[in-house]
Amino acid sequence: MTLPACRFCHAPLTHTFLDLGDQPLANSYLTRAELAAGSERVFPLHARVCDRCFLVQVDDPVAADAIFDAGYAYFSSYSESWVAHAKRYAEAMKARFALGPDSLVVEVASNDGYLLQHFAAMGVPVLGIEPTANTAEAARERGVPTEVMFFNDETGASLAARGVRADLMAANNVLAHVPAIGDFVAGFRHVLKPEGVLTFEFPHLLNLIELVQFDTIYHEHFSYLSLLAVEQVLRANRLRPFDVELLPTHGGSLRLFCAHEASGHAETEALRALREREAKAGLDRIETYGGFAEKVAAVRDGFLAFLARAKAEGKSVGAYGAAAKGNTFLNYCGVTAADIAWAFDANPHKQGRFLPGSHVPILAPEDVARVKPDYLVILPWNLKDEIMGQLAHIRDWGGRFVIASPRVEVLD
């Protein structure tokens, strides 16, 4: 069998990081008719690490345009905390880089306009680039100009040829979503002005390893990123990082500030400190990536033991948040609707459907009070505080929240 090649440096991928078996696409929620048809497809979910550039990546047995299709169900604006995070970003960037009515902010993977709406409200011109038509239409409805396209070297050059040149470019939680990461990054060098700033936000691989955040692995996330790996991709495209911020979002993320290699942006001590931290953690040594599968299996076993105890005690279990990470978790654990009776989600595009793989029915948040689960497992653990605040009333009937990873915690 021919080994897959690294999606960046093309070296053969001889080291497994984590094999999660065959799983359905994490954002492919089933209608009742699709569930009855029994035609759900599954694909290998196998993460490997390159021993040359140390990019962690999953095999890509399904094309990106099949994942980000017209029925794509993720709308950023349904998370209040994420919209607030985007507003803080917009305010900070406007102040730091003196953005105004003569500037242009371009966001790649702009989704439903959750971020650019804040720049527009401050009088800064914006343009969204978004591959999914339904989320792009939602952005336009809130007044955010948006073009539907996959961003890459070719489309970046095309935008620049039309006069699109950005003072600030944002690419939040998209760098991991592109199969051809080098081609994607190449597009920014065309659109970014000579002294322009590009920011990437992405979950930090170091947190994934140290906190056993294996549920962030799914087909839609092609890569799992460190500064070490991303810096190599940037340098290959005549770009460089110059600053970094550590963020609490998505279980611990990096906001990497980048620019053209020849720009005047000076490298900060924060960036140098992160390089040193990754080196001390051994992210540049292949042996660091071994043993992760055993840690993941321990998380699974702990959760299945919790479900068995709940069933033995006659307790009902629901899940909050029909999140992609939750689908990876449930499907790796082999959970079905016999184990978790309901999933609840605020996104109306998901309500009335079924989780992929586990086939748990998705209800609205208001239904929590109707069915009164004894336990409510918070699947998007990165939004734990927001969700517990919104659903504090489950304590009225003795309901308790549960976090499943990196270990089971029943929260009072």
DRENDO-1510 file (C-alpha; in Angstrom, 1 decimal, always signed):
<recs>
REC; n; res; u; v; w
REC; 1; MET; +0.0; +0.0; +0.0 .
REC; 2; THR; +1.4; +3.4; -1.0 .
REC; 3; LEU; +1.8; +5.8; +1.9 .
REC; 4; PRO; +0.1; +9.2; +1.7 .
REC; 5; ALA; +2.4; +12.2; +1.3 .
REC; 6; CYS; +2.5; +15.3; +3.5 .
REC; 7; ARG; +0.1; +17.9; +2.2 .
REC; 8; PHE; +2.8; +20.6; +2.6 .
REC; 9; CYS; +6.3; +19.2; +2.1 .
REC; 10; HIS; +5.3; +15.9; +0.3 .
REC; 11; ALA; +7.4; +13.6; +2.4 .
REC; 12; PRO; +5.9; +10.1; +2.9 .
REC; 13; LEU; +3.8; +9.9; +6.1 .
REC; 14; THR; +5.1; +6.9; +8.0 .
REC; 15; HIS; +4.0; +7.8; +11.5 .
REC; 16; THR; +0.4; +7.5; +12.8 .
REC; 17; PHE; -0.7; +10.1; +15.3 .
REC; 18; LEU; -4.2; +8.7; +15.9 .
REC; 19; ASP; -6.5; +6.4; +14.0 .
REC; 20; LEU; -10.2; +7.0; +14.8 .
REC; 21; GLY; -11.5; +4.4; +12.4 .
REC; 22; ASP; -14.3; +5.0; +9.8 .
REC; 23; GLN; -16.5; +7.9; +10.6 .
REC; 24; PRO; -19.2; +10.0; +8.8 .
REC; 25; LEU; -18.5; +13.6; +8.0 .
REC; 26; ALA; -18.9; +15.5; +11.3 .
REC; 27; ASN; -21.1; +18.3; +9.9 .
REC; 28; SER; -23.4; +16.0; +7.8 .
REC; 29; TYR; -26.6; +16.0; +9.8 .
REC; 30; LEU; -29.2; +13.5; +8.7 .
REC; 31; THR; -32.8; +14.2; +7.8 .
REC; 32; ARG; -35.4; +11.6; +8.8 .
REC; 33; ALA; -35.6; +10.4; +5.2 .
REC; 34; GLU; -31.8; +10.0; +5.0 .
REC; 35; LEU; -31.8; +8.1; +8.2 .
REC; 36; ALA; -34.5; +5.8; +7.0 .
REC; 37; ALA; -32.6; +5.2; +3.7 .
REC; 38; GLY; -29.6; +3.9; +5.6 .
REC; 39; SER; -27.2; +5.3; +3.0 .
REC; 40; GLU; -24.9; +7.2; +5.3 .
REC; 41; ARG; -21.3; +7.1; +4.1 .
REC; 42; VAL; -18.3; +6.8; +6.3 .
REC; 43; PHE; -14.6; +7.5; +5.6 .
REC; 44; PRO; -11.3; +6.7; +7.3 .
REC; 45; LEU; -10.4; +9.3; +10.0 .
REC; 46; HIS; -6.6; +8.7; +10.3 .
REC; 47; ALA; -4.3; +11.4; +11.6 .
REC; 48; ARG; -0.6; +11.2; +10.8 .
REC; 49; VAL; +2.5; +13.3; +11.6 .
REC; 50; CYS; +5.2; +14.3; +9.1 .
REC; 51; ASP; +8.6; +13.5; +10.4 .
REC; 52; ARG; +10.1; +16.2; +8.2 .
REC; 53; CYS; +8.0; +19.4; +8.8 .
REC; 54; PHE; +5.9; +18.0; +11.8 .
REC; 55; LEU; +2.6; +18.9; +10.3 .
REC; 56; VAL; -0.1; +16.7; +11.8 .
REC; 57; GLN; -2.8; +15.9; +9.3 .
REC; 58; VAL; -5.6; +13.6; +8.4 .
REC; 59; ASP; -5.9; +11.6; +5.2 .
REC; 60; ASP; -8.4; +13.2; +2.8 .
REC; 61; PRO; -10.6; +10.4; +1.4 .
REC; 62; VAL; -13.3; +13.0; +0.7 .
REC; 63; ALA; -13.1; +16.1; -1.4 .
REC; 64; ALA; -13.3; +19.5; +0.3 .
REC; 65; ASP; -16.2; +20.6; -2.0 .
REC; 66; ALA; -18.2; +17.6; -0.7 .
REC; 67; ILE; -17.7; +18.8; +2.9 .
REC; 68; PHE; -18.3; +22.6; +2.3 .
REC; 69; ASP; -21.4; +22.1; +0.2 .
REC; 70; ALA; -24.6; +24.1; -0.2 .
REC; 71; GLY; -26.1; +22.4; +2.9 .
REC; 72; TYR; -23.2; +23.2; +5.2 .
REC; 73; ALA; -24.7; +23.6; +8.7 .
REC; 74; TYR; -22.2; +25.7; +10.7 .
REC; 75; PHE; -23.2; +29.3; +11.2 .
REC; 76; SER; -20.8; +31.2; +13.4 .
REC; 77; SER; -23.4; +33.6; +14.7 .
REC; 78; TYR; -25.3; +31.0; +16.8 .
REC; 79; SER; -22.5; +31.2; +19.4 .
REC; 80; GLU; -22.9; +34.4; +21.4 .
REC; 81; SER; -19.4; +34.0; +22.9 .
REC; 82; TRP; -17.9; +33.6; +19.4 .
REC; 83; VAL; -19.6; +36.8; +18.1 .
REC; 84; ALA; -18.4; +38.6; +21.2 .
REC; 85; HIS; -14.9; +37.3; +20.6 .
REC; 86; ALA; -15.1; +38.6; +17.0 .
REC; 87; LYS; -16.2; +42.0; +18.2 .
REC; 88; ARG; -13.3; +42.3; +20.6 .
REC; 89; TYR; -10.9; +41.4; +17.7 .
REC; 90; ALA; -12.4; +44.0; +15.4 .
REC; 91; GLU; -12.1; +46.7; +18.0 .
REC; 92; ALA; -8.5; +45.7; +18.9 .
REC; 93; MET; -7.4; +45.6; +15.2 .
REC; 94; LYS; -9.0; +48.9; +14.4 .
REC; 95; ALA; -7.1; +50.5; +17.2 .
REC; 96; ARG; -3.8; +48.8; +16.8 .
REC; 97; PHE; -3.5; +49.3; +13.0 .
REC; 98; ALA; -5.4; +52.6; +12.7 .
REC; 99; LEU; -8.0; +51.2; +10.3 .
REC; 100; GLY; -10.6; +53.7; +9.0 .
REC; 101; PRO; -12.8; +54.5; +6.0 .
REC; 102; ASP; -9.9; +54.3; +3.6 .
REC; 103; SER; -8.8; +50.9; +4.7 .
REC; 104; LEU; -10.0; +47.4; +3.6 .
REC; 105; VAL; -10.5; +44.4; +5.8 .
REC; 106; VAL; -10.8; +41.1; +4.0 .
REC; 107; GLU; -11.8; +37.9; +5.9 .
REC; 108; VAL; -11.2; +34.5; +4.3 .
REC; 109; ALA; -13.8; +32.0; +5.4 .
REC; 110; SER; -16.1; +34.8; +6.5 .
REC; 111; ASN; -19.0; +32.5; +7.2 .
REC; 112; ASP; -22.2; +34.4; +7.9 .
REC; 113; GLY; -20.5; +37.8; +8.5 .
REC; 114; TYR; -20.2; +37.3; +12.3 .
REC; 115; LEU; -16.8; +39.1; +12.3 .
REC; 116; LEU; -16.9; +41.6; +9.4 .
REC; 117; GLN; -20.2; +43.1; +10.6 .
REC; 118; HIS; -18.3; +44.7; +13.5 .
REC; 119; PHE; -15.7; +46.4; +11.2 .
REC; 120; ALA; -18.6; +47.6; +8.9 .
REC; 121; ALA; -20.4; +49.0; +11.9 .
REC; 122; MET; -17.2; +51.1; +12.7 .
REC; 123; GLY; -17.1; +52.5; +9.2 .
REC; 124; VAL; -14.3; +50.3; +7.9 .
REC; 125; PRO; -14.9; +48.8; +4.4 .
REC; 126; VAL; -15.0; +45.0; +4.3 .
REC; 127; LEU; -15.1; +42.0; +1.9 .
REC; 128; GLY; -15.9; +38.5; +2.9 .
REC; 129; ILE; -14.5; +35.4; +1.0 .
REC; 130; GLU; -16.6; +32.3; +1.7 .
REC; 131; PRO; -16.9; +29.0; -0.1 .
REC; 132; THR; -20.4; +28.0; +1.2 .
REC; 133; ALA; -23.3; +29.7; -0.5 .
REC; 134; ASN; -25.8; +29.5; +2.3 .
REC; 135; THR; -23.6; +31.2; +4.9 .
REC; 136; ALA; -22.5; +33.8; +2.3 .
REC; 137; GLU; -26.1; +34.7; +1.7 .
REC; 138; ALA; -26.7; +35.1; +5.4 .
REC; 139; ALA; -23.7; +37.5; +5.5 .
REC; 140; ARG; -25.1; +39.6; +2.7 .
REC; 141; GLU; -28.4; +39.8; +4.4 .
REC; 142; ARG; -26.6; +41.5; +7.4 .
REC; 143; GLY; -24.9; +44.0; +5.0 .
REC; 144; VAL; -21.5; +42.3; +4.6 .
REC; 145; PRO; -20.3; +42.1; +0.9 .
REC; 146; THR; -19.3; +38.5; +0.3 .
REC; 147; GLU; -17.9; +36.5; -2.6 .
REC; 148; VAL; -18.4; +32.8; -2.9 .
REC; 149; MET; -15.1; +31.1; -3.7 .
REC; 150; PHE; -12.4; +28.9; -2.4 .
REC; 151; PHE; -9.4; +31.0; -1.6 .
REC; 152; ASN; -6.0; +30.0; -3.0 .
REC; 153; ASP; -3.1; +31.2; -5.1 .
REC; 154; GLU; -5.2; +31.5; -8.2 .
REC; 155; THR; -8.2; +33.2; -6.7 .
REC; 156; GLY; -6.0; +35.5; -4.6 .
REC; 157; ALA; -4.2; +36.6; -7.7 .
REC; 158; SER; -7.6; +37.2; -9.4 .
REC; 159; LEU; -8.8; +39.4; -6.6 .
REC; 160; ALA; -5.6; +41.4; -6.6 .
REC; 161; ALA; -5.9; +41.9; -10.4 .
REC; 162; ARG; -9.4; +43.4; -9.7 .
REC; 163; GLY; -7.8; +45.9; -7.3 .
REC; 164; VAL; -8.6; +44.1; -4.0 .
REC; 165; ARG; -5.8; +45.0; -1.7 .
REC; 166; ALA; -6.2; +44.6; +2.0 .
REC; 167; ASP; -4.8; +46.5; +5.0 .
REC; 168; LEU; -5.9; +43.6; +7.2 .
REC; 169; MET; -6.7; +40.1; +6.3 .
REC; 170; ALA; -8.3; +37.7; +8.8 .
REC; 171; ALA; -8.5; +33.9; +8.5 .
REC; 172; ASN; -10.0; +32.5; +11.7 .
REC; 173; ASN; -10.2; +28.8; +12.2 .
REC; 174; VAL; -9.8; +28.1; +8.5 .
REC; 175; LEU; -6.1; +27.2; +8.1 .
REC; 176; ALA; -6.8; +23.8; +9.4 .
REC; 177; HIS; -9.7; +23.4; +7.0 .
REC; 178; VAL; -7.8; +23.5; +3.7 .
REC; 179; PRO; -6.4; +20.4; +2.1 .
REC; 180; ALA; -3.7; +22.2; +0.1 .
REC; 181; ILE; -2.3; +24.4; +2.8 .
REC; 182; GLY; +0.6; +25.8; +0.8 .
REC; 183; ASP; -1.6; +26.8; -2.1 .
REC; 184; PHE; -4.1; +28.4; +0.3 .
REC; 185; VAL; -1.4; +30.5; +2.1 .
REC; 186; ALA; +0.0; +31.6; -1.3 .
REC; 187; GLY; -3.2; +33.5; -2.0 .
REC; 188; PHE; -2.6; +36.0; +0.8 .
REC; 189; ARG; +0.6; +37.4; -0.6 .
REC; 190; HIS; -1.4; +38.7; -3.6 .
REC; 191; VAL; -4.1; +40.5; -1.7 .
REC; 192; LEU; -2.2; +41.8; +1.3 .
REC; 193; LYS; -0.7; +45.3; +0.9 .
REC; 194; PRO; +3.1; +45.6; +1.3 .
REC; 195; GLU; +2.7; +46.7; +5.0 .
REC; 196; GLY; -0.6; +44.9; +5.5 .
REC; 197; VAL; -1.2; +42.5; +8.4 .
REC; 198; LEU; -2.6; +39.0; +8.2 .
REC; 199; THR; -4.0; +37.2; +11.3 .
REC; 200; PHE; -4.6; +33.5; +11.6 .
REC; 201; GLU; -6.4; +31.9; +14.5 .
REC; 202; PHE; -6.2; +28.2; +15.0 .
REC; 203; PRO; -6.3; +25.7; +17.8 .
REC; 204; HIS; -2.8; +25.0; +19.1 .
REC; 205; LEU; -1.5; +21.5; +18.6 .
REC; 206; LEU; +0.3; +21.6; +21.9 .
REC; 207; ASN; -3.1; +21.9; +23.7 .
REC; 208; LEU; -4.6; +19.0; +21.6 .
REC; 209; ILE; -1.7; +16.8; +22.8 .
REC; 210; GLU; -1.5; +17.9; +26.4 .
REC; 211; LEU; -5.2; +18.1; +27.1 .
REC; 212; VAL; -6.2; +15.1; +24.9 .
REC; 213; GLN; -8.5; +17.2; +22.7 .
REC; 214; PHE; -8.8; +14.4; +20.2 .
REC; 215; ASP; -12.4; +15.3; +19.4 .
REC; 216; THR; -11.2; +18.3; +17.4 .
REC; 217; ILE; -10.0; +15.8; +14.8 .
REC; 218; TYR; -12.5; +15.3; +12.0 .
REC; 219; HIS; -12.4; +15.2; +8.2 .
REC; 220; GLU; -13.2; +18.9; +7.9 .
REC; 221; HIS; -10.0; +19.7; +9.8 .
REC; 222; PHE; -7.3; +18.6; +7.4 .
REC; 223; SER; -4.4; +19.9; +9.6 .
REC; 224; TYR; -3.5; +20.3; +13.3 .
REC; 225; LEU; -1.2; +23.2; +13.7 .
REC; 226; SER; +1.8; +24.3; +15.7 .
REC; 227; LEU; +3.8; +27.5; +15.2 .
REC; 228; LEU; +6.7; +25.2; +14.0 .
REC; 229; ALA; +4.7; +23.9; +11.1 .
REC; 230; VAL; +2.8; +27.1; +10.2 .
REC; 231; GLU; +6.0; +29.1; +10.1 .
REC; 232; GLN; +7.5; +26.8; +7.5 .
REC; 233; VAL; +4.4; +27.2; +5.3 .
REC; 234; LEU; +4.5; +31.0; +5.6 .
REC; 235; ARG; +8.2; +31.2; +4.8 .
REC; 236; ALA; +7.7; +29.0; +1.7 .
REC; 237; ASN; +5.3; +31.7; +0.5 .
REC; 238; ARG; +7.5; +34.7; +1.4 .
REC; 239; LEU; +5.4; +35.6; +4.5 .
REC; 240; ARG; +6.5; +35.5; +8.1 .
REC; 241; PRO; +5.0; +35.7; +11.6 .
REC; 242; PHE; +5.9; +38.7; +13.7 .
REC; 243; ASP; +3.6; +38.5; +16.8 .
REC; 244; VAL; +1.3; +36.0; +18.6 .
REC; 245; GLU; -1.4; +36.1; +21.2 .
REC; 246; LEU; -2.5; +33.1; +23.2 .
REC; 247; LEU; -6.3; +32.8; +23.2 .
REC; 248; PRO; -8.7; +30.6; +25.3 .
REC; 249; THR; -11.0; +29.9; +22.3 .
REC; 250; HIS; -11.5; +26.3; +21.1 .
REC; 251; GLY; -9.6; +24.9; +24.1 .
REC; 252; GLY; -6.6; +27.1; +23.5 .
REC; 253; SER; -5.7; +28.8; +20.3 .
REC; 254; LEU; -3.0; +31.0; +18.7 .
REC; 255; ARG; -3.7; +34.3; +17.0 .
REC; 256; LEU; -0.7; +34.6; +14.7 .
REC; 257; PHE; +0.1; +38.0; +13.2 .
REC; 258; CYS; +1.9; +37.8; +9.9 .
REC; 259; ALA; +3.2; +40.0; +7.1 .
REC; 260; HIS; +5.3; +40.0; +4.0 .
REC; 261; GLU; +8.9; +39.0; +4.6 .
REC; 262; ALA; +10.1; +42.4; +3.5 .
REC; 263; SER; +7.7; +44.4; +5.6 .
REC; 264; GLY; +8.7; +46.5; +8.5 .
REC; 265; HIS; +6.8; +44.7; +11.2 .
REC; 266; ALA; +9.3; +43.8; +14.0 .
REC; 267; GLU; +9.3; +40.3; +15.6 .
REC; 268; THR; +8.0; +40.3; +19.2 .
REC; 269; GLU; +9.3; +38.6; +22.4 .
REC; 270; ALA; +5.9; +36.8; +22.6 .
REC; 271; LEU; +6.7; +35.0; +19.3 .
REC; 272; ARG; +10.2; +34.1; +20.4 .
REC; 273; ALA; +8.8; +32.7; +23.7 .
REC; 274; LEU; +6.3; +30.5; +21.9 .
REC; 275; ARG; +9.0; +29.1; +19.7 .
REC; 276; GLU; +11.0; +28.2; +22.8 .
REC; 277; ARG; +7.9; +26.7; +24.5 .
REC; 278; GLU; +7.2; +24.4; +21.5 .
REC; 279; ALA; +10.9; +23.4; +21.4 .
REC; 280; LYS; +10.9; +22.5; +25.1 .
REC; 281; ALA; +7.7; +20.4; +24.5 .
REC; 282; GLY; +9.5; +18.5; +21.8 .
REC; 283; LEU; +7.2; +19.3; +18.9 .
REC; 284; ASP; +10.3; +19.1; +16.6 .
REC; 285; ARG; +10.9; +15.4; +17.7 .
REC; 286; ILE; +8.8; +12.6; +16.2 .
REC; 287; GLU; +8.8; +10.6; +19.5 .
REC; 288; THR; +6.7; +13.4; +21.1 .
REC; 289; TYR; +3.8; +12.3; +19.0 .
REC; 290; GLY; +3.8; +8.7; +20.2 .
REC; 291; GLY; +1.5; +7.3; +22.9 .
REC; 292; PHE; -1.4; +9.7; +22.1 .
REC; 293; ALA; -3.7; +6.8; +21.1 .
REC; 294; GLU; -3.4; +5.3; +24.5 .
REC; 295; LYS; -4.5; +8.5; +26.2 .
REC; 296; VAL; -7.5; +8.8; +23.9 .
REC; 297; ALA; -8.6; +5.2; +24.6 .
REC; 298; ALA; -8.5; +6.0; +28.3 .
REC; 299; VAL; -10.9; +9.0; +27.8 .
REC; 300; ARG; -13.3; +6.7; +25.8 .
REC; 301; ASP; -13.2; +4.1; +28.5 .
REC; 302; GLY; -14.0; +6.6; +31.2 .
REC; 303; PHE; -17.0; +8.0; +29.3 .
REC; 304; LEU; -18.4; +4.6; +28.5 .
REC; 305; ALA; -18.1; +3.6; +32.2 .
REC; 306; PHE; -20.1; +6.8; +33.1 .
REC; 307; LEU; -22.8; +5.9; +30.6 .
REC; 308; ALA; -23.0; +2.4; +31.9 .
REC; 309; ARG; -23.4; +3.7; +35.5 .
REC; 310; ALA; -26.1; +6.1; +34.4 .
REC; 311; LYS; -28.1; +3.4; +32.7 .
REC; 312; ALA; -27.8; +1.0; +35.7 .
REC; 313; GLU; -29.2; +3.8; +37.9 .
REC; 314; GLY; -32.1; +4.5; +35.5 .
REC; 315; LYS; -30.8; +8.0; +34.7 .
REC; 316; SER; -31.5; +9.7; +31.4 .
REC; 317; VAL; -28.6; +11.3; +29.4 .
REC; 318; GLY; -28.8; +14.1; +26.9 .
REC; 319; ALA; -26.1; +16.1; +25.1 .
REC; 320; TYR; -25.9; +19.8; +24.5 .
REC; 321; GLY; -24.4; +21.1; +21.3 .
REC; 322; ALA; -24.6; +19.3; +18.0 .
REC; 323; ALA; -21.0; +20.2; +17.4 .
REC; 324; ALA; -18.6; +18.5; +15.0 .
REC; 325; LYS; -16.2; +17.8; +17.8 .
REC; 326; GLY; -19.0; +16.0; +19.7 .
REC; 327; ASN; -19.7; +13.8; +16.7 .
REC; 328; THR; -16.1; +12.7; +16.5 .
REC; 329; PHE; -16.2; +11.9; +20.3 .
REC; 330; LEU; -19.5; +10.0; +20.2 .
REC; 331; ASN; -18.6; +8.0; +17.1 .
REC; 332; TYR; -15.2; +7.0; +18.4 .
REC; 333; CYS; -16.9; +5.9; +21.6 .
REC; 334; GLY; -19.5; +3.9; +19.7 .
REC; 335; VAL; -22.4; +5.8; +21.3 .
REC; 336; THR; -25.9; +5.6; +19.8 .
REC; 337; ALA; -29.4; +7.0; +20.6 .
REC; 338; ALA; -29.8; +4.1; +23.0 .
REC; 339; ASP; -27.1; +5.6; +25.2 .
REC; 340; ILE; -27.8; +9.4; +24.7 .
REC; 341; ALA; -31.5; +10.0; +24.0 .
REC; 342; TRP; -31.4; +13.6; +22.8 .
REC; 343; ALA; -29.0; +16.3; +21.5 .
REC; 344; PHE; -30.0; +19.9; +21.9 .
REC; 345; ASP; -28.7; +22.8; +19.7 .
REC; 346; ALA; -29.6; +26.4; +19.1 .
REC; 347; ASN; -29.0; +26.2; +15.4 .
REC; 348; PRO; -32.4; +25.8; +13.6 .
REC; 349; HIS; -30.6; +24.3; +10.6 .
REC; 350; LYS; -29.7; +21.3; +12.8 .
REC; 351; GLN; -33.0; +20.9; +14.7 .
REC; 352; GLY; -35.2; +18.1; +13.5 .
REC; 353; ARG; -32.2; +16.2; +12.1 .
REC; 354; PHE; -30.0; +13.5; +13.5 .
REC; 355; LEU; -26.3; +13.4; +14.5 .
REC; 356; PRO; -24.1; +11.7; +12.0 .
REC; 357; GLY; -23.1; +8.2; +13.0 .
REC; 358; SER; -24.8; +8.1; +16.4 .
REC; 359; HIS; -28.2; +9.1; +15.0 .
REC; 360; VAL; -29.2; +10.9; +18.2 .
REC; 361; PRO; -32.2; +13.2; +17.4 .
REC; 362; ILE; -31.5; +17.0; +17.6 .
REC; 363; LEU; -34.0; +19.1; +19.5 .
REC; 364; ALA; -34.2; +22.8; +20.3 .
REC; 365; PRO; -32.8; +24.1; +23.6 .
REC; 366; GLU; -36.3; +24.8; +24.9 .
REC; 367; ASP; -36.9; +21.0; +24.8 .
REC; 368; VAL; -34.4; +20.5; +27.7 .
REC; 369; ALA; -37.0; +21.7; +30.2 .
REC; 370; ARG; -39.6; +19.5; +28.5 .
REC; 371; VAL; -37.7; +16.2; +28.6 .
REC; 372; LYS; -35.7; +17.0; +31.8 .
REC; 373; PRO; -32.5; +14.9; +31.3 .
REC; 374; ASP; -30.8; +13.8; +34.5 .
REC; 375; TYR; -27.4; +14.4; +32.9 .
REC; 376; LEU; -26.5; +16.8; +30.1 .
REC; 377; VAL; -23.2; +16.2; +28.4 .
REC; 378; ILE; -21.7; +19.4; +27.1 .
REC; 379; LEU; -20.1; +18.3; +23.8 .
REC; 380; PRO; -18.6; +21.7; +22.8 .
REC; 381; TRP; -16.6; +21.8; +26.0 .
REC; 382; ASN; -14.9; +25.1; +24.8 .
REC; 383; LEU; -18.3; +26.8; +25.4 .
REC; 384; LYS; -18.9; +25.2; +28.8 .
REC; 385; ASP; -19.4; +28.4; +30.7 .
REC; 386; GLU; -21.8; +29.9; +28.2 .
REC; 387; ILE; -23.9; +26.8; +28.0 .
REC; 388; MET; -24.0; +26.2; +31.8 .
REC; 389; GLY; -25.2; +29.8; +32.2 .
REC; 390; GLN; -27.9; +29.5; +29.6 .
REC; 391; LEU; -29.2; +26.2; +31.0 .
REC; 392; ALA; -28.7; +26.7; +34.7 .
REC; 393; HIS; -32.4; +25.8; +35.2 .
REC; 394; ILE; -31.6; +22.0; +34.8 .
REC; 395; ARG; -30.8; +22.1; +38.5 .
REC; 396; ASP; -34.5; +22.7; +39.2 .
REC; 397; TRP; -35.1; +19.0; +38.6 .
REC; 398; GLY; -31.8; +17.8; +39.8 .
REC; 399; GLY; -30.1; +17.8; +36.4 .
REC; 400; ARG; -26.3; +17.9; +36.3 .
REC; 401; PHE; -23.9; +18.9; +33.6 .
REC; 402; VAL; -21.1; +16.5; +32.4 .
REC; 403; ILE; -17.8; +17.2; +30.7 .
REC; 404; ALA; -16.4; +14.1; +29.0 .
REC; 405; SER; -12.8; +15.1; +28.1 .
REC; 406; PRO; -10.0; +14.9; +29.0 .
REC; 407; ARG; -11.8; +13.0; +31.8 .
REC; 408; VAL; -15.4; +12.6; +32.9 .
REC; 409; GLU; -16.5; +15.4; +35.3 .
REC; 410; VAL; -20.0; +15.6; +36.7 .
REC; 411; LEU; -20.4; +19.3; +37.6 .
REC; 412; ASP; -22.6; +20.5; +40.4 .
</recs>
